Amino acid sequence: MASNLVVVESPAKAKTIEKFLGKDFKVVSSFGHIRDLPKKNLGIDIENNFSPNYEISKDKKKVVSALIKDVSSSQTIWLATDEDREGEAIAWHLYEALSLKNKEVKRIAFHEITKNAVTRAIQKPRSIDFDLVNAQQARRVLDRIVGFKLSPVLWKKVKSGLSAGRVQSVAVRLIVEREKEIKSFEMKDFFSLSASFLNKSNQNLIANTNSNFSDLDDLNNFLNNSKNPQFFVSNLIVKPSKKTSPAPFTTSSLQQTASSKLGFSVTKTMLVAQKLYESGKITYMRTDSTNLSDDSTKQIKTFIEKKYGTEYSQSKKYATKSKNAQEAHEAIRPTNINETDITLGRDEQRLYDLIWNRTVASQMSDAVCEITTIEIKNKNNISSEIFFIAKGEVVKFPGFMKLLNTIDNESGILPSVLVDEPLSLQFMDGRQKFKKHKSRYNEASLVKKLEDLGIGRPSTYAPTISVIQRRNYVEKKDSEGYQREFIAVKFQNNEISQSTEKENTGVEKRKLFPTDIGVVANDFLVSNFEDVLNYNFTAQVEKDFDNIASGSLVWNDMIANFYSKFDPEISKVLEFAEKSVGQRLLGIDPETGKNVYVRIGRYGPMVQIGDTDETDDKPKFAGLQKNQKMDDITLNQALKLFEFPRMLGLFEGAELTVHLGRFGPYIKHNKNFVSINDLDPNVINLNQSIELVQKKREQDAQKCINTFDSEEPVIEVLNGRYGPYIKSNKKNYKIPKNNDPKKLSREDCLDIIKNSKK
């Protein structure tokens, strides 16, 4: 029997810590939070100073029972949950749920899971920090009040099943407002001009004009004034410059860099980082600090000097940009800088490499560069405000770029020229360009925007972005772009020629687009609850949480102040606000003469023919296809939706028809349904449909390995996306690896079902 019981949140963390402690310590996991507010009701006693009514989660009752048993046979309980507010709250919930008042309880925390860190924590235990607990409690209570009170308003005024949240709704607002900016953007064109010159040594020099041309006439005027030119070097500027090494990673900067360099989603980055942390490879991954410990900087300095030389080492302290850094954590860094290869998965290695490189680079010397600027003018048009500029950069000392970049000292080098040196013009190329609208957010840039606005904290970014996609307010998708014509102009041998060329533009990858439901729900919330969805208000709330964490604000007072203004607003909107379904009149149906609308319906965006107050005929409804949007669907496109189901013909004596469903278009044949996928339901023909039906039959035949239907319950052994499995009574069961699915008997299947975990 171990006299010391250490409780952590995750089994992986428990496994790592157990290696560092002796036989007198037993390490167990709570598997995250064990208590929370009830799901079925508000769970907050408004009249009793907003006291939360926590309950043990259903899926944690067995965990808690096992923990209580472990507690009863231990003398000292060590609560070793994470060192942030969330971890502090979990420690407090464990203290309460496990009834530890009469036990010797010690709170320990460490920002890295190494033997030294765990040993130091054991030697310097502390008590639970209730200021941190209350800061997390305030966030949970406020978010529950906002979500629980706002969501029913959306059910009544917009669509049933919707939800709202204090941070998630603000994130959706950012995406919706960006989309509206893009839709209202007026695309203006301009013209750029570049030129190719030869110096006296016949070396090529490419330069661009110092400003663009507003239109084609301006460009042509400049070119006409450039005939029989005498270009020369009018000015030569050489300036030293330096590139500063980047700061170590915070949660936000790691998410952004992993997105751009590795293509990881925000959620994936945090899951992989969690594995690295729990395996003892990196420090704690939820932090807004760029600070590195003295011990780690010394270790990094030794490594750099040994591998690259002393001139590459430059110890630095970085100021944390966030004004409201949550706690004095370290930045995200490797726990052992000498460890470059880790025995984990490929994704873990790639993210670890990113963190390792950034950490080492942060303590390396700045790169020293030399920037050369050549100004080129035409003696025949010397008074012109427009002239040519060529810029080049030479790396004199790579510094940190030796690690983060592959340096090519030849890149960016300009040919040697002197002031007043004549240059021979080869040609000038002009082309029409178009001003671009702001980019749509991707997950990483949305995190940066939230951080810049002071909204959310390291622990909230990934869950927020995940939930707005899961609830279908926002979708992540690619845009293939479109072909656009542009005018190209060439000046050569004193002749001006013009042509029209094509380019592909508007291509976007993994960008966040608001859905129709997201837009309508956002517009309703913004127009009726501007205070709650106000960016400054949401940022101020985060500052309030910080003040609670520092002990300068009482959490109940903060909630009471908010509620006194929020609750009357809810009542007012429920009573007086009009129902908002984003309805738009598309026109008149030529067949019936009735109005045609697009709006949010019970199952999402839909088209409606006829008004609901008409007494003769009920309105007709049709759902929008996945690629259609409420704000740009036309009357003709809307009316086409009512041409379904389309009868294509007969196959094997049965009708074959095309339908539009909630989850996209499909073919129906003999009570069987086949998804159309990427084919257009308006033009798909009989032969294409028969081919899809036959292909589905082949897939279904391959799916079924065996069926036992001689008695109840019916049991099927099937091939699935993740391998063979057993299906019975509408439930699926995993087949153990040592069993051959083709050789399973009915009795074997019943045994597997009986012994399967829920």
Secondary structure, 3 states (H helix, E strand, C coil): CCCEEEEECCHHHHHHHHCCCCCCEEEEECCCCCEECCCCCCCEEHHHCCEECCEECHHHHHHHHHHHHHHHCCCEEEECCCCCHHHHHHHHHHHHHCCCCCCEEEECCCCECCHHHHHHHHHCCECCCHHHHHHHHHHHHHHHHHHHHHHHHHHHHCCCCCCCCCCHHHHHHHHHHHHHHHHHCCCCEEEEEEEEEECCCCCEEEEEECCCECCHHHHHHHHHCCCCCCEEEEEEEEEEEEECCCCCECHHHHHHHHHHHHCCCHHHHHHHHHHHHHCCCEECCCCCCCCCCHHHHHHHHHHHHHHCCHHHECCCCCCCCCCCCCCCCCCECECCCCCCCCCCCHHHHHHHHHHHHHHHHHCECCEEEEEEEEEEEEHHHCCCCCCEEEEEEEEEECCCHHHHCCCCCCCCCCCCCCCCCEEEEEEEEEEEEECCCCCCCCHHHHHHHHHHHCCCCCCCHHHHHHHHHHCCCEEEEEECCEEEEEEEEEEECCEEEEEEEEEEECCEEEEEEECHHHHHHHHHHHHHCCCCCCHHHHHHHHHHHHHHHCCCCCHHHHHHHHHHHHHHHHHHHHHHCCCCCCCEEEEECCCCCCEEEEEEECCEEEEEECCCCCCCCCCEEEECCCCCCCCCCCHHHHHHHHHCCEEEEEECCEEEEEEEECCEEEEEECCEEEECCCCCCCCCCHHHHHHHHHHHHHHHHHHEEEEECCCCCCEEEEEECCEEEEEECCEEEECCCCCCHHHCCHHHHHHHHHHCCC
